Amino acid sequence: MVFSQEKQPKEKTAVTEKKNRKEIEEAEELNAVSIKGKSKKEKIETTGFAVNVIETKDASLRNLTTNELLDRSVGVRVRQNGGIGSNVEYNLNGMSGSTIGIFLDGIEVSTFGSSFNLNNIPPSMIERIEVYKGILPSHLTGDYVGGAINVVLKKDVSQNNATAAVSYGSFNTFQSDLSANYRDKKTGISFRGSGFYTYTDNSFETWGRSTTYVNHLQQIIRPYRAKRFNNDYKSVGGRFEVGFTDTKWADQFFIGYNGSSNYREIPHGITMAVPYVGRFNETEAHALILNYTKKDFLLKDLALNINAVRSERSTYLQDTVSFAYNWDGTIREVVEFGERVPLRTNGGQQGPKTITNTDRKITNARSNLGYMIANGHRISINHKYEATNRKDEDLLNPASQDLATRSLVSKHIISMNYEAETFNRKLKTNFLGKYTTNRTNQTKSEIVTTDGVNAVVKRDTTTSNYNFGYGATASYNVISDLFVIGSTENSYIMPTENQLFGAPEINILPNLSLEPEKNINYNLGFRYGAIDSGKHKISFYANAFWRNGYKKITQQAVDVSEIEDEADADIQTTRYVNLGRTQARGFEAEIIYIYNNRLNASLNFSKFNNVFKQERDENGNAHSLFGQQVPNEPYLTANANVQYRFNDVFQKKSILNAYYTIGYVGEYYIVWGQPDWSLTPSQFIHDLGVSYRFPSKKLVASIDVKNLLNAEIYDNFQIQKPGRGIYFKLNYTFSKFL
């Protein structure tokens, strides 16, 4: 504001000063209102859904993967079979597998291929991660009931900039990523691009009971200290989008391409007992993307959102080494006729010699139309179509290429939501109904010889079904900053393509007899805060849940009553099966404390009992496993995180952040019947980190020490995970170009 130097009458001066004071007071009131306004995170977390939002701004500057961020979130357990690049499943308070949706901007991440997933998408590409437990909002409605993880990629193109990051650390791990945004202000045309490259040897040591050594007398020695080999992983991927933002005909319109490929050596099967040499797979995926959003589409208060992807994926698997190996990297030996000789396999490391290729063509499209019928009342209609055409070829036998197995899984989902804000907007409700049709078909060709004549016979297996689902959420603002949140859902889940037809690259066998799973879920909790008392801010969250599952789909675990000794539990393959009835009851809670916007501390935990509730077996007798915890599922987890910011360290206007994290996983069994040797011990994981932002605010350097105390940590079927690792990272932002 510019003030005149001329003399003015006292009355006029007084009036001017009064007016200026009023303007200042109004500005201060406006600022106060804006400060009290809810962030995107707060708005999502108080809508009535059991949801937690993970922000990635700080994490993107550190040596953290997206999965590591998720694993520290309340109620989330990331099940990973080893180091970077290994197979991953997600558990949300006892719900896993096909009950959980894993989305990238509202589209299933599996559409983009195994080389472009949460294992290797860097946090720098991500705006936020939404973790839903139970019922899902309309833009994510699908064939799920256990919840979903929705990764929202960065879309802001208001500033033309680019960022680059590179890191190197233990086990010869190299990671890099690059992203750029550009928008022409005159035309609205915009560009978003990002890419990444990852390589690691995954050559960490293992020393627990999962690692074995078999001598020439076939005696098993466990535990056995060894260094993992045949465990290299390499991945490269990119996403490029061009379109328009903030135009008359579209808020956002983008078409894009998403491509990725990876190379992964497979070091062992479902358990770690038998090491593999020479077994590997390569994947490649190409996807075309369409995104369109418009708030006032055709008429006021009518919103349209379309997300569609068409992708082609290929998975190559090779396993042709015919010797058995030990974890010291040497060939196993046996004694024949008094002499030691190399032990041969059945042609490959996991059974017969294998060279296969699986091609998938996937169509995934979602459209959502929402209309504000009155102030505080909105209805929306959602349609989702998903189809996977799969072709499995045996490349080892060229003569059989005409005998490729062809499979199809398709589904249509139509859903409707009614959202309302009543009682002076204190009560927010959301009612959901959905109708799903599913169809699967598999055609297997085989040569049949009749009277000396060979003929190709095709055998078709077809299933189709439909089902209804419904649910509701409610959020009530009891007093300022206190929200009571509840939800319920009753719905079915169809088996996925991998669960039905198998996935040999991750040791999963087919099971065409799988049936849909039904779940009835209840959630009730509250969210309080943030309570602000000057320099101190504190918030609380707690949620209790009760989940009843029927014909639960899960990976088949070993039953101790069906084996003779511990070695029989060292399985190399498994399949998905229907369990019968299960019930999970438990609760989760989180507390977050902030001091002077410099200290940020949080503590969360999750505890549930996911037990087998089938009272009678197939013969009508009392089931021997009734009341047992479902094996291979950690059911008690906790995380504590502390971050502190130091200003002006070494240089003026610099910022140094220090991080400390503790993770805890309670003990759990991996075998039905709970024998002592199948107990996965309790685990404590300590991580340290430091990041330094230089005064220019363009360069950030960080160092992270993971598993500081080199603890013995495990996951799926007691597969040991990496020990202590040290990682360095540099981030640089190019803030002005073009």
C-alpha positions, -999 to +999 in steps of 0.1 A: +000+000+000+014+035-010+006+065+013+005+101+001+029+126+017+004+155+013-011+172+043-047+163+049-074+176+073-075+159+107-110+147+102-101+130+069-069+116+084-089+101+113-115+086+089-086+072+067-069+056+097-101+041+109-107+026+075-072+013+074-076-003+108-108-019+097-092-033+066-063-047+086-087-063+111-107-078+083-075-091+067-065-106+100-099-123+104-096-137+069-061-150+076-074-166+108-102-183+088-078-196+062-055-210+089-084-228+104-095-242+070-091-279+066-063-294+046-070-320+019-059-346+044-083-334+071-112-332+047-107-368+035-102-382+070-135-367+083-158-378+055-171-409+074-148-434+058-123-454+079-094-437+061-059-425+068-040-401+045-002-404+041+015-372+029+048-377+010+064-343+009+091-350+034+095-387+025+102-379-011+135-363+000+147-395+018+157-430+009+123-444+015+101-465-008+064-461-011+060-495+006+081-485+035+058-454+040+028-476+039+043-502+064+046-474+090+010-463+086-016-474+112-032-508+105-012-515+073+012-544+069+032-547+037+040-584+031+072-585+010+091-617+002+126-603+007+143-572-006+135-546-033+116-561-063+103-591-045+066-600-045+043-579-023+009-583-007-009-559+015-028-566+048-052-540+062-062-552+097-066-588+086-080-582+051-057-590+022-055-605-013-084-598-036-104-580-008-079-551-010-079-527-040-045-512-049-051-481-071-031-456-090-053-425-095-084-447-092-072-474-116-059-508-104-021-506-103-019-542-117-031-527-150+003-511-154+023-543-149+045-557-121+073-533-132+052-502-123+038-507-089+042-494-053+074-513-050+092-490-074+071-458-078+092-432-059+074-410-034+086-380-053+060-388-080+032-391-054+010-363-040-006-384-012-016-420-004-052-427+008-056-459+029-093-469+033-103-498+056-138-510+048-162-493+025-148-472-004-160-439-018-178-438-052-147-430-073-130-462-060-160-485-060-151-519-072-149-556-064-135-550-029-146-550+007-115-550+028-105-515+018-080-500-006-048-481-010-051-453-035-019-436-047-026-401-060+001-389-083+012-353-085-010-333-110-002-297-102+011-280-133+007-244-120+045-241-118+070-251-145+096-271-128+116-303-128+131-324-100+158-351-101+170-375-074+197-401-072+206-425-044+231-453-036+233-476-007+239-511+007+236-542-013+247-523-044+213-505-045+210-476-070+178-456-075+171-425-095+140-406-106+132-375-127+099-355-131+089-324-149+058-302-153+050-275-179+019-254-186+014-228-213-007-200-196-022-188-229-036-221-243-038-242-211-019-270-227+001-289-201+027-316-199+035-340-170+064-365-172+083-387-147+105-417-148+126-439-126+154-465-127+163-490-100+190-516-096+200-538-067+219-570-060+197-577-029+228-595-016+220-592+021+229-619+047+204-642+063+209-663+094+176-674+107+158-708+107+145-701+072+180-706+056+192-742+055+222-763+044+218-799+032+250-820+034+258-850+013+241-873+038+209-853+032+210-839+068+194-805+071+213-779+091+193-749+103+198-721+110+225-714+084+243-681+078+244-672+041+245-644+017+216-642-008+225-647-045+206-650-077+186-620-064+194-591-088+166-568-096+164-540-123+135-518-132+129-488-154+097-470-161+081-437-172+048-419-174+041-391-198+009-371-201-001-342-223-034-323-222-053-292-211-061-278-176-086-252-165-103-247-199-140-241-206-146-277-217-124-295-192-109-289-157-084-316-167-080-336-199-049-357-203-039-385-226-007-404-217+016-433-220+029-455-191+057-479-199+079-501-178+101-532-178+120-552-152+143-581-148+140-601-116+160-631-105+140-655-083+162-667-054+137-693-038+102-705-037+074-697-012+098-705+016+136-699+017+147-734+024+156-743-013+178-717-031+174-713-069+201-706-095+192-694-130+155-690-124+144-655-135+116-635-151+113-604-173+083-582-176+072-555-200+041-533-200+027-506-223-004-486-213-024-458-229-042-435-204-072-412-207-082-388-178-110-363-181-127-342-153-152-314-155-171-299-126-200-282-144-205-307-172-233-297-195-252-281-166-243-266-132-234-289-104-230-319-127-195-334-125-180-360-148-149-380-141-135-406-166-104-427-161-095-453-187-065-475-194-057-500-221-025-520-215-005-548-229+017-568-206+041-597-211+058-619-185+087-642-195+099-669-172+130-691-176+141-720-154+166-744-171+194-751-146+193-788-137+215-789-105+203-784-069+222-758-049+229-749-012+228-715+003+266-712+002+263-712-036+277-747-042+260-776-059+244-800-034+258-835-034+245-870-027+263-903-021+259-929-049+279-962-048+301-947-021+310-915-040+298-880-038+281-868-070+262-836-079+225-837-072+204-832-103+169-817-103+139-826-125+152-802-152+147-769-135+150-753-101+113-756-094+103-788-111+106-795-148+127-773-171+105-743-180+105-714-205+071-697-207+056-664-218+023-649-205+007-621-225-021-600-210-043-574-227-062-554-201-090-529-204-098-509-173-123-480-175-142-461-148-167-433-153-183-413-125-212-389-128-221-368-098-249-342-093-255-318-064-293-322-062-295-296-034-272-279-010-255-306+010-271-335-010-253-353-038-259-384-058-234-402-080-235-431-105-203-451-112-197-477-139-165-498-140-155-523-167-125-545-164-113-573-186-081-593-188-074-615-218-045-638-210-025-661-232+000-687-217+026-701-241+052-729-236+083-716-254+104-746-246+084-768-269+079-749-302+056-776-315+031-768-288+027-731-295-007-737-311-017-752-278-015-720-259-039-716-229-063-686-233-081-671-203-106-643-198-117-625-167-142-597-171-166-578-148-190-549-149-198-530-117-226-504-115-229-485-082-248-456-068-239-433-039-261-408-020-241-383+001-257-359+025-247-332+050-273-325+076-278-310+110-260-278+101-234-299+082-223-317+113-236-351+101-221-365+069-236-397+055-229-418+024-251-447+013-238-472-013-254-498-035-236-518-062-244-546-087-216-567-101-215-592-130-185-615-134-174-639-161-144-662-164-134-685-193-104-707-199-096-727-231-069-753-228-057-772-258-041-806-256-031-834-279-051-866-276-041-898-293-069-921-305-061-953-324-027-939-332-041-906-346-032-873-328-059-847-325-060-813-308-088-812-282-100-779-267-115-779-232-135-749-220-141-739-184-166-711-180-182-695-149-205-665-145-223-650-116-237-617-103-241-603-068-254-572-049-235-553-023-244-523-001-229-502+026-230-469+045-207-444+063-214-417+088-193-389+104-207-367+131-189-336+143-198-338+180-178-308+191-151-287+175-124-310+161-141-342+174-156-365+148-173-399+155-169-421+124-187-453+115-192-476+084-206-509+074-206-530+043-220-563+030-205-575-003-188-601-024-153-603-040-144-623-070-111-642-073-085-623-094-069-636-126-037-646-107-056-664-080-077-684-106-051-692-133-019-690-113+013-669-116+044-691-120+068-662-117+057-658-080+052-695-074+014-695-074-004-725-089-038-723-105-071-731-088-101-729-111-125-740-084-121-708-063-154-693-052-163-657-045-156-645-010-183-627+011-176-602+038-197-583+063-177-555+079-183-529+107-161-500+117-166-475+145-141-449+157-133-413+163-108-386+153-100-357+176-078-327+168-056-312+160-060-295+194-040-263+191-027-246+223+000-222+210+032-242+203+015-275+211-007-295+187-021-330+194-045-352+176-060-386+183-075-414+161-090-447+171-111-473+153-126-507+162-136-532+136-155-565+133-152-584+100-170-616+092-156-635+062-172-664+043-151-686+019-121-663+026-096-664-002-061-669+011-028-685+003-028-722+013-007-729+044+006-762+056-014-782+082+009-798+108-014-828+110-006-836+073+032-836+075+058-857+093+084-831+102+095-795+098+111-801+064+077-809+049+067-773+055+095-760+033+071-756+004+082-741-030+047-734-044+012-727-031-022-718-044-051-697-033-080-715-015-113-708+001-110-712+039-146-712+050-157-689+077-134-664+095-139-636+119-116-606+126-121-583+155-097-557+167-088-520+170-062-495+159-052-462+173-028-433+166-016-402+184+003-373+168+021-346+186+036-314+171+057-289+191+064-254+177+062-268+141+096-283+147+091-316+166+067-341+150+061-374+169+036-401+163+027-435+178+003-460+163-007-496+168-031-522+154-043-554+171-068-580+157-077-616+160-084-631+126-096-666+136-110-696+118-147-700+127-157-731+107-173-753+134-177-785+114-154-803+088-166-820+056-176-851+076-197-832+101-172-836+129-160-808+152-133-789+132-098-793+148-088-759+137-118-740+150-108-709+169-072-708+157-056-677+144-053-677+106-016-686+099+010-664+081-007-632+092+009-608+117-019-595+139-001-571+163+019-541+148+031-508+162+052-479+149+067-448+166+081-419+145+100-388+157+112-360+135+129-328+146+138-297+125+170-276+131+172-242+114+204-224+102+227-254+108+261-247+091+245-221+069+219-194+072+184-204+059+193-241+058+171-268+073+183-300+089+157-327+097+165-357+119+143-388+119+140-419+141+115-447+136+108-479+156+087-506+141+073-537+160+057-568+147+043-594+172+050-631+169+028-653+147+026-688+133+029-698+096+015-734+099-020-746+109-018-763+143+008-738+156+039-760+161+067-742+180+091-744+150+066-724+128+066-694+152+078-662+136+095-643+165+087-608+176+105-581+156+119-547+165+132-525+136+150-492+142+157-467+115+176-434+116+177-406+090+190-371+084+182-347+055+198-313+049+182-286+027+207-261+015+198-223+016+190-222-021+161-246-013+170-265-045+194-291-032+186-316-005+211-343+007+200-371+030+214-403+046+193-431+061+203-461+082+177-489+080+174-517+105+201-500+126+206-528+150+207-555+122+176-572+137+164-605+124+132-595+106+108-617+086+077-616+065+056-641+044+063-677+053+093-666+074+113-651+045+141-631+060+143-594+050+174-572+047+196-564+077+213-531+083+217-509+053+230-474+047+217-452+019+227-418+005+204-395-016+206-362-034+175-342-046+176-312-069+148-289-081+150-269-113+125-242-105+127-220-136+128-231-172+110-223-204 
